[in-house]
Amino acid sequence: MFELLIFGLARRRAVSTIIGGMIILSVLLTALGTMVFVSQQYDQYQQTAYKMGQYRDQMHSENIVANSPGLTVNAAWSGCGGCNMYNMSLSNLGGVGVQIARIYITSLGSGCTFLCILNPSSSSTSYAFRQSAQFLNPGETKHVVLLFLPNTVYLPYALPPPNTISIVTSRGSVFSFQWPFQIQIGGQSQSAFSAGIVKVAYQGTSSGYDSKNEYGPAHAGSGGTVSAGYCHNEPVQPYPAGASYAEKLANVAGVSGNTLWFVSPWLTLPILKNARTDNGATYNQTRLYLYVNITNTGNTNITIAGGSIDLTWFGSDHINAVLIGFYYGPVPGQFYAAGSAQKVAVGKSLLAIFEVNFLQLGNMPTSSVMFWGSASLSSSKKDYTFVGGVALMSGLWVRYTC
């Protein structure tokens, strides 16, 4: 009996030891799991804190500045169904890439008087900016962002600047500038021009050449022949025509018959040789005219007081012309003499008509050549509102033969 009692007590101690060991093991495992969990959470906190610190450093590294003149009116006649479009020029002077999240514009007096909010968009729509231009690479300069405003919202141009443009980045930074930029009297002009299509016209006596005799379909039977030096084959279309059409411009004061027929910008060498030369001497029988489609890409409406053209080939060969007026307005258009009070609106185009007054051929071409150069226009203002600009032309091609 005593032996059985001893054996029973030994079995109970063994079971208790096992149970106690299991309890201690579970406590240790629980503590270990808790330590691992706490360690993981701490690592995640450290990673988040590091990322936030890095994000904050990147935000402080952002540095966007607006390039002068800040905004320019887009050169198109219309866009997005009649929107007012502006090109905003920016430079990223910081060391990180920047993504524009939103643009705010506020104006005084008119324009965005109730705050214009522009969001990125892949389509041309009001109150938006071009999504494809949303990102600026580090060190990128002269980055252009196209802005779209309704045609009823036109940003006022005045001094002091009435418009504030604020650019918000995806990191939360805000960069602002005022437009228009403050202009210093005596400084550079605040407006500029861009040149488009160039065409040529000519008039002459019975022994000269006249572009209305070019033998295109609209001039059939007019007397122009290839053997006589006429080579164009372009149908006539009223202003404004495309590059593949001749254009008849009526009511042009100061030219024979008050009408000019403009054709694509090339002519044959016999016509060039027959043109008037030597500062307007009239012993040659053909007068040359050029028009240049010029757009006011500046920030203010302008009056055109004068202008000139200089085209050259071979250095010593020059074609010079002076502005006699411009054709402007919706079809059928109207001619305005240089120096008239007619203003050319911001973003609108005109046909600047020049008469060749000096033609120097020191080295007579022996093959087809291109005369190329620039056209200039200016206003007659005498203060900081003076406007002057030069635009590179596509040139005048001289065809040696038809």
TAVENJO-V381268 format. One record per residue. N is the residue number from 1. RES is the residue in three letters. PHI is phi in whole degrees, -180 to 180 (* if undefined). Layout:
BEGIN
n:N res:RES phi:PHI
n:N res:RES phi:PHI
END
This chain:
BEGIN
n:1 res:MET phi:*
n:2 res:PHE phi:-61
n:3 res:GLU phi:-66
n:4 res:LEU phi:-65
n:5 res:LEU phi:-66
n:6 res:ILE phi:-62
n:7 res:PHE phi:-65
n:8 res:GLY phi:-65
n:9 res:LEU phi:-65
n:10 res:ALA phi:-64
n:11 res:ARG phi:-66
n:12 res:ARG phi:-67
n:13 res:ARG phi:-64
n:14 res:ALA phi:-64
n:15 res:VAL phi:-64
n:16 res:SER phi:-62
n:17 res:THR phi:-64
n:18 res:ILE phi:-64
n:19 res:ILE phi:-63
n:20 res:GLY phi:-63
n:21 res:GLY phi:-65
n:22 res:MET phi:-66
n:23 res:ILE phi:-63
n:24 res:ILE phi:-63
n:25 res:LEU phi:-64
n:26 res:SER phi:-66
n:27 res:VAL phi:-63
n:28 res:LEU phi:-63
n:29 res:LEU phi:-65
n:30 res:THR phi:-63
n:31 res:ALA phi:-64
n:32 res:LEU phi:-64
n:33 res:GLY phi:-61
n:34 res:THR phi:-63
n:35 res:MET phi:-63
n:36 res:VAL phi:-64
n:37 res:PHE phi:-62
n:38 res:VAL phi:-62
n:39 res:SER phi:-65
n:40 res:GLN phi:-64
n:41 res:GLN phi:-62
n:42 res:TYR phi:-67
n:43 res:ASP phi:-62
n:44 res:GLN phi:-63
n:45 res:TYR phi:-62
n:46 res:GLN phi:-63
n:47 res:GLN phi:-64
n:48 res:THR phi:-64
n:49 res:ALA phi:-63
n:50 res:TYR phi:-65
n:51 res:LYS phi:-64
n:52 res:MET phi:-65
n:53 res:GLY phi:-64
n:54 res:GLN phi:-64
n:55 res:TYR phi:-63
n:56 res:ARG phi:-66
n:57 res:ASP phi:-63
n:58 res:GLN phi:-64
n:59 res:MET phi:-63
n:60 res:HIS phi:-70
n:61 res:SER phi:-85
n:62 res:GLU phi:-69
n:63 res:ASN phi:-154
n:64 res:ILE phi:-104
n:65 res:VAL phi:-128
n:66 res:ALA phi:-89
n:67 res:ASN phi:-87
n:68 res:SER phi:-62
n:69 res:PRO phi:-93
n:70 res:GLY phi:87
n:71 res:LEU phi:-125
n:72 res:THR phi:-133
n:73 res:VAL phi:-68
n:74 res:ASN phi:-62
n:75 res:ALA phi:-72
n:76 res:ALA phi:-70
n:77 res:TRP phi:-64
n:78 res:SER phi:-154
n:79 res:GLY phi:-162
n:80 res:CYS phi:42
n:81 res:GLY phi:73
n:82 res:GLY phi:109
n:83 res:CYS phi:-71
n:84 res:ASN phi:-88
n:85 res:MET phi:-114
n:86 res:TYR phi:-130
n:87 res:ASN phi:-96
n:88 res:MET phi:-103
n:89 res:SER phi:-101
n:90 res:LEU phi:-130
n:91 res:SER phi:-131
n:92 res:ASN phi:-99
n:93 res:LEU phi:-92
n:94 res:GLY phi:-86
n:95 res:GLY phi:-98
n:96 res:VAL phi:-130
n:97 res:GLY phi:-68
n:98 res:VAL phi:-129
n:99 res:GLN phi:-114
n:100 res:ILE phi:-80
n:101 res:ALA phi:-96
n:102 res:ARG phi:-162
n:103 res:ILE phi:-128
n:104 res:TYR phi:-113
n:105 res:ILE phi:-130
n:106 res:THR phi:-124
n:107 res:SER phi:-132
n:108 res:LEU phi:-110
n:109 res:GLY phi:89
n:110 res:SER phi:-153
n:111 res:GLY phi:84
n:112 res:CYS phi:-89
n:113 res:THR phi:-72
n:114 res:PHE phi:-111
n:115 res:LEU phi:73
n:116 res:CYS phi:-97
n:117 res:ILE phi:-111
n:118 res:LEU phi:-112
n:119 res:ASN phi:-110
n:120 res:PRO phi:-66
n:121 res:SER phi:-149
n:122 res:SER phi:-83
n:123 res:SER phi:-115
n:124 res:SER phi:-86
n:125 res:THR phi:-142
n:126 res:SER phi:-62
n:127 res:TYR phi:55
n:128 res:ALA phi:-151
n:129 res:PHE phi:-134
n:130 res:ARG phi:-65
n:131 res:GLN phi:-63
n:132 res:SER phi:-66
n:133 res:ALA phi:-105
n:134 res:GLN phi:-72
n:135 res:PHE phi:-106
n:136 res:LEU phi:-114
n:137 res:ASN phi:-73
n:138 res:PRO phi:-59
n:139 res:GLY phi:77
n:140 res:GLU phi:-74
n:141 res:THR phi:-119
n:142 res:LYS phi:53
n:143 res:HIS phi:-82
n:144 res:VAL phi:-103
n:145 res:VAL phi:-116
n:146 res:LEU phi:-87
n:147 res:LEU phi:-105
n:148 res:PHE phi:-121
n:149 res:LEU phi:-123
n:150 res:PRO phi:-61
n:151 res:ASN phi:-69
n:152 res:THR phi:-91
n:153 res:VAL phi:-113
n:154 res:TYR phi:-120
n:155 res:LEU phi:-68
n:156 res:PRO phi:-70
n:157 res:TYR phi:-112
n:158 res:ALA phi:-160
n:159 res:LEU phi:-125
n:160 res:PRO phi:-68
n:161 res:PRO phi:-59
n:162 res:PRO phi:-93
n:163 res:ASN phi:-115
n:164 res:THR phi:-119
n:165 res:ILE phi:-110
n:166 res:SER phi:-114
n:167 res:ILE phi:-111
n:168 res:VAL phi:-104
n:169 res:THR phi:-95
n:170 res:SER phi:-67
n:171 res:ARG phi:-91
n:172 res:GLY phi:98
n:173 res:SER phi:-77
n:174 res:VAL phi:-128
n:175 res:PHE phi:-123
n:176 res:SER phi:-128
n:177 res:PHE phi:-150
n:178 res:GLN phi:-104
n:179 res:TRP phi:-134
n:180 res:PRO phi:-75
n:181 res:PHE phi:-61
n:182 res:GLN phi:-63
n:183 res:ILE phi:-102
n:184 res:GLN phi:-88
n:185 res:ILE phi:-61
n:186 res:GLY phi:86
n:187 res:GLY phi:-87
n:188 res:GLN phi:-72
n:189 res:SER phi:-61
n:190 res:GLN phi:-87
n:191 res:SER phi:-122
n:192 res:ALA phi:-144
n:193 res:PHE phi:-130
n:194 res:SER phi:-125
n:195 res:ALA phi:-105
n:196 res:GLY phi:-121
n:197 res:ILE phi:-62
n:198 res:VAL phi:-117
n:199 res:LYS phi:-138
n:200 res:VAL phi:-128
n:201 res:ALA phi:-136
n:202 res:TYR phi:-148
n:203 res:GLN phi:-134
n:204 res:GLY phi:-155
n:205 res:THR phi:-77
n:206 res:SER phi:-61
n:207 res:SER phi:-100
n:208 res:GLY phi:-107
n:209 res:TYR phi:-120
n:210 res:ASP phi:-138
n:211 res:SER phi:-67
n:212 res:LYS phi:-70
n:213 res:ASN phi:-92
n:214 res:GLU phi:-58
n:215 res:TYR phi:-90
n:216 res:GLY phi:-62
n:217 res:PRO phi:-53
n:218 res:ALA phi:-76
n:219 res:HIS phi:-114
n:220 res:ALA phi:-56
n:221 res:GLY phi:79
n:222 res:SER phi:-81
n:223 res:GLY phi:110
n:224 res:GLY phi:-75
n:225 res:THR phi:-134
n:226 res:VAL phi:-61
n:227 res:SER phi:-64
n:228 res:ALA phi:-87
n:229 res:GLY phi:104
n:230 res:TYR phi:-90
n:231 res:CYS phi:-128
n:232 res:HIS phi:-71
n:233 res:ASN phi:-139
n:234 res:GLU phi:-130
n:235 res:PRO phi:-67
n:236 res:VAL phi:-91
n:237 res:GLN phi:-140
n:238 res:PRO phi:-62
n:239 res:TYR phi:-57
n:240 res:PRO phi:-95
n:241 res:ALA phi:-97
n:242 res:GLY phi:-81
n:243 res:ALA phi:-65
n:244 res:SER phi:-91
n:245 res:TYR phi:-121
n:246 res:ALA phi:-77
n:247 res:GLU phi:-126
n:248 res:LYS phi:-99
n:249 res:LEU phi:-107
n:250 res:ALA phi:-98
n:251 res:ASN phi:60
n:252 res:VAL phi:-89
n:253 res:ALA phi:-66
n:254 res:GLY phi:94
n:255 res:VAL phi:-117
n:256 res:SER phi:-60
n:257 res:GLY phi:73
n:258 res:ASN phi:57
n:259 res:THR phi:-139
n:260 res:LEU phi:-129
n:261 res:TRP phi:-108
n:262 res:PHE phi:-98
n:263 res:VAL phi:-124
n:264 res:SER phi:-54
n:265 res:PRO phi:-75
n:266 res:TRP phi:-152
n:267 res:LEU phi:-149
n:268 res:THR phi:-88
n:269 res:LEU phi:-59
n:270 res:PRO phi:-58
n:271 res:ILE phi:-69
n:272 res:LEU phi:-62
n:273 res:LYS phi:-64
n:274 res:ASN phi:-85
n:275 res:ALA phi:-73
n:276 res:ARG phi:-66
n:277 res:THR phi:-137
n:278 res:ASP phi:54
n:279 res:ASN phi:57
n:280 res:GLY phi:96
n:281 res:ALA phi:-58
n:282 res:THR phi:-106
n:283 res:TYR phi:-74
n:284 res:ASN phi:-91
n:285 res:GLN phi:-105
n:286 res:THR phi:-122
n:287 res:ARG phi:-105
n:288 res:LEU phi:-103
n:289 res:TYR phi:-134
n:290 res:LEU phi:-126
n:291 res:TYR phi:-120
n:292 res:VAL phi:-126
n:293 res:ASN phi:-78
n:294 res:ILE phi:-117
n:295 res:THR phi:-111
n:296 res:ASN phi:-80
n:297 res:THR phi:-97
n:298 res:GLY phi:-87
n:299 res:ASN phi:-114
n:300 res:THR phi:-147
n:301 res:ASN phi:-65
n:302 res:ILE phi:-131
n:303 res:THR phi:-108
n:304 res:ILE phi:-100
n:305 res:ALA phi:-95
n:306 res:GLY phi:-171
n:307 res:GLY phi:-177
n:308 res:SER phi:-153
n:309 res:ILE phi:-132
n:310 res:ASP phi:-133
n:311 res:LEU phi:-115
n:312 res:THR phi:-142
n:313 res:TRP phi:-145
n:314 res:PHE phi:67
n:315 res:GLY phi:80
n:316 res:SER phi:-97
n:317 res:ASP phi:-102
n:318 res:HIS phi:-132
n:319 res:ILE phi:-122
n:320 res:ASN phi:-113
n:321 res:ALA phi:-145
n:322 res:VAL phi:-120
n:323 res:LEU phi:-73
n:324 res:ILE phi:-106
n:325 res:GLY phi:164
n:326 res:PHE phi:-148
n:327 res:TYR phi:-99
n:328 res:TYR phi:-151
n:329 res:GLY phi:107
n:330 res:PRO phi:-67
n:331 res:VAL phi:-54
n:332 res:PRO phi:-89
n:333 res:GLY phi:79
n:334 res:GLN phi:-147
n:335 res:PHE phi:-91
n:336 res:TYR phi:-127
n:337 res:ALA phi:-70
n:338 res:ALA phi:-58
n:339 res:GLY phi:92
n:340 res:SER phi:-71
n:341 res:ALA phi:-82
n:342 res:GLN phi:-63
n:343 res:LYS phi:-96
n:344 res:VAL phi:-101
n:345 res:ALA phi:-70
n:346 res:VAL phi:-59
n:347 res:GLY phi:82
n:348 res:LYS phi:-97
n:349 res:SER phi:-112
n:350 res:LEU phi:-140
n:351 res:LEU phi:-104
n:352 res:ALA phi:-78
n:353 res:ILE phi:-103
n:354 res:PHE phi:-116
n:355 res:GLU phi:-106
n:356 res:VAL phi:-68
n:357 res:ASN phi:-115
n:358 res:PHE phi:-153
n:359 res:LEU phi:-133
n:360 res:GLN phi:-113
n:361 res:LEU phi:-121
n:362 res:GLY phi:-71
n:363 res:ASN phi:-121
n:364 res:MET phi:-63
n:365 res:PRO phi:-58
n:366 res:THR phi:-112
n:367 res:SER phi:-156
n:368 res:SER phi:-69
n:369 res:VAL phi:-137
n:370 res:MET phi:-115
n:371 res:PHE phi:-92
n:372 res:TRP phi:-141
n:373 res:GLY phi:173
n:374 res:SER phi:-139
n:375 res:ALA phi:-120
n:376 res:SER phi:-130
n:377 res:LEU phi:-136
n:378 res:SER phi:-153
n:379 res:SER phi:-96
n:380 res:SER phi:-110
n:381 res:LYS phi:-65
n:382 res:LYS phi:-115
n:383 res:ASP phi:-125
n:384 res:TYR phi:-69
n:385 res:THR phi:-85
n:386 res:PHE phi:-56
n:387 res:VAL phi:-124
n:388 res:GLY phi:-148
n:389 res:GLY phi:-156
n:390 res:VAL phi:-126
n:391 res:ALA phi:-127
n:392 res:LEU phi:-71
n:393 res:MET phi:-95
n:394 res:SER phi:-77
n:395 res:GLY phi:100
n:396 res:LEU phi:-123
n:397 res:TRP phi:-91
n:398 res:VAL phi:-106
n:399 res:ARG phi:-89
n:400 res:TYR phi:-64
n:401 res:THR phi:-140
n:402 res:CYS phi:-64
END
